[in-house]
Amino acid sequence: MATTKEGIQLERPDLVTGSKTYADVTNDICRPLESFPTKTWYIAFAVAASILGVGLTAWGASIWWGLGLWGIHNTNAWGADIINFVFWIGIGHAGTLISAVLYLFRQNWRTGINRAAEAMTIFAVICALMYPLGHTGRPWLAFYWLLPYPNNMGSLWVNFRSPLLWDVFAVSTYFTISAVFWFIGLVPDLATVRDRAVHPVRRMIYTALSLGWKGGGRQWHHYEKAYMLLAGLSAPLVLSVHTIVSFDFAVSLLPGWHTTIFPPYFVIGAIFSGFAMVVTLMVIARELFGLKNYITINHLEAMNKITMCTGMLVGLAYATEFFIAWYSGNPYEQFAFLNRAFGPYWWAYWTMITCNTIIPQLFWIRRFRRNVPMMFIVSVFVNIGMWFERFVIIATSLHRDFLPSSWDYYLPSVTDWCITFGSFGLFFTLFLLFCRFLPVVAIAEVKSVMKTGDSHGH
């Protein structure tokens, strides 16, 4: 309950509903880990694993027969591979934002969703990392030829002035900090699961993972200090990682890429798509595992507001690109953007505009923001639109460059589509395994909010 200057009391939305006790919180969140998987979980896992199998088959064929199976050609050498890389890196941004930035700003509504968002970050980066490795053509030689180590072929060093190499450092740092941050946050909850484990093998595994956690005051002091430091380290990564990914495009001289708007544009788009994916996963998790009292409509509504806000910022970026192309007076830049909207790829461009700028405006209506089927549909459309955004940026800029003699029309091949869908299979397989063996909601953090009497989100 909050009070205004006039003395009027304002009711804040509950972060934990159902009048839960500490024991109820532990039992509800640990139940999916300790009970036999439901039929629904098995069906979902079988579907995700089957899609992953299709993707692995396509990857195996690509490695065996070569990248000629992909739709790439001389004018569009990046193709679906780099489209998917940028897409998955963007998906991982919401996890760091929710877990680190909102923690630093003491936004307690994050407690119901931060654990799953952090896990989503890890899995999205794993999906992203396989694409640059596969794009090398012979991934088993990639480490030998690409890592900067002393060798007797002195000229064979990577180009440290290339933004593609900056990606290596940025993404690897992002993955490492995010994984450590996620694991440190898990330690108290792993100890809770350890203490409840009955099977000796489960108990042994959770004992090893909980790092001897006993819950003493000294341990909590060190835990909170480490968590704060890691949150501080993670926060700049929200801005830096996708900024550096945008440099892959912005430092080139290609019309449609050579623009200073790309760093903030990519960061906002990443947060936009990341929050949409969190909504998609949270809607599924709260239904599958009975977590509606912890992942509440209020949590989802807060994320829908951020999705709507970042969607408008993305729309502003689209309009700014067109304005700057016109204002620059550069005929090549003007042609590139007119070609995006009215050229051969008009269908991709207007799909992007519809999904990213028009459909999220439904969240201006409170009834839609709090309607679970509606928010699920909108979140799916947002991520479809964000995939098409990356397609538009890469395909439309490369298929028509300065030389009309090299113009060509690019479409992903069947192998490309299999690998793309396979990455979604990998992502959902990892997420379902996470939900099966680790707490989806941060038990300790939910209890800390309850303990301070702040179940209303002060």
Residue, then its C-alpha position, 0 to 999 in steps of 0.5 A: m500500500a502506498t500513500t500520496k501527498e494528499g494522504i490517499q492510499l493507493e493499492r499496489p498489485d500483488l507480486v505473489t497471490g493466493s495468500k501463500t506462506y513460505a512453505d507454500v512457495t517452496n512446495d509450489i516451485c519445487r513440485p515440477l522438479e520432484s514429481f514425475p513429468t506430466k504428459t503435456w511436458y513429454i509431448a512438448f519435449a518430444v516436439a522440441a526434440s524432433i525439431l532439434g533433430v531436423g536442425l541437427t540433420a541439416w547441420g550434419a548435411s551442411i558440414w558433410w556436403g558443404l555450404g552449397l546447400w545454403g541459399i547464400h551466393n556471391t551477393n548475399a554471402w551472409g544469408a540466413d546464418i547471420i540473420n539467425f545469429v543477430f536474432w538470437i543475440g537479441i532474444g538474450h537481451a531481456g534476461t540481462l535487463i530483467s535480472a541485472v538492470l531491474y535489480l539495480f533499480r530495485q524493481n521487485w516485480r522482477t522476482g517472478i520472472n528473472r530466473a527464467a529470463e536469465a535461463m533464456t539468455i543462456f539458451a539464446v546465446i548458445c543458439a546464436l553461437m553455433y551460427p558463426l561457427g557453422h558459417t566458417g565452412r569447416p568448423w573443426l578447423a575454426f579454432y585452429w585458424l581463428l584463435p589469436y595464439p603464437n604460431n610459426m606462421g606469423s602473418l596468420w593473426v585475426n584482424f583486431r580491427s574487424p567488428l566480426l572479431w569484436d563480436v567474439f569478445a563481446v558475445s563471449t563476455y556476455f555469455t560468461i557473465s550471464a552464466v555466472f550471474w544465473f548460477i550465483g542466483l541459483v545457489p540458495d535455491l539449489a540448496t533448498v532442492r538439495d535438502r528436500a531431495v530423497h533419491p541419493v543421486r539427486r541429492m548428490i548432484y544438488t549438493a555439488l551444485s549448491l557449493g556447500w550453501k547453509g544459509g548462514g548470515r556470513q554466506w548471505h552477506h557474501y552472496e548479496k555482495a557478489y550478486m550486486l557486483l555481477a549485476g553491475l558488470s552485467a548492466p553495461l552489457v545490455l548496451s554494449v553487446h548488441t551495439i557491437v553486433s550492429f557494428d558488423f553492419a554500421v562500419s561498412l560502406l553499404p547503403g542501408w547499413h552505413t548509418t549511426i542509428f544502428p547501435p541504439y536501434f539494435v539495442i532497443g530492438a533486442i530488448f523488444s524481441g527479448f521481452a516478447m520471448v519472455v512473455t511467450l515462455m512465461v505464459i507457457a511455464r505458468e500454465l504447464f507448472g501451475l505457477k500462476n500465483y508467482i508469475t501473475i497477470n501483473h508481471l505479464e502486464a508490466m512486460n507488455k507495457i515495456t514491449m509496447c514502449t520499445g515497439m514504438l521506439v523501434g517504429l521511430a527508428y524505422a521512420t528515422e532511417f527513411f528520413i535520414a536517407w531522404y535528408s542525406g540527398n545520397p541517391y544510393e541511400q535513398f534507393a536502398f530504402l525505397n527498394r526495401a519498402f517497394g522493391p522485390y522484398w516488399w512483403a518482408y518489409w511490410t510484415m516487419i512493420t505490421c508485426n513490430t509497430i502496428i500489432p503491439q499497439l493493441f497493448w494500449i487497451r488494458r483488457f488486451r494487456r491482461n488477456v493471456p491468449m492475446m499477449f501470447i499471440v502478440s508476443v509471437f507476432v513480435n518475434i516473427g517481425m523481429w526475425f523479418e527485421r534482420f532478414v530485411i536489413i541483411a537481404t535487401s541491402l545485399h541483394r542490390d548493391f552499387l553494381p546492377s550487374s551483381w543484383d540477385y534475389y535471395l531466399p533461404s534454402v530448405t536447409d536454411w529453414c531446417i537449421t532455423f527451425g532447429s535452433f528453435g528446437l534447441f532453445f525449447t529443448l533446453f528450456l524444458l529441461f531447465c523447467r524440469f530440473l531447476p527452479v523456474v522461479a527464484i524461491a529465495e527472492v520471492k521469499s525476500v519480498m514477502k519477508t519485508g512485507d513488500s508483497h505489493g511491489h514497493 
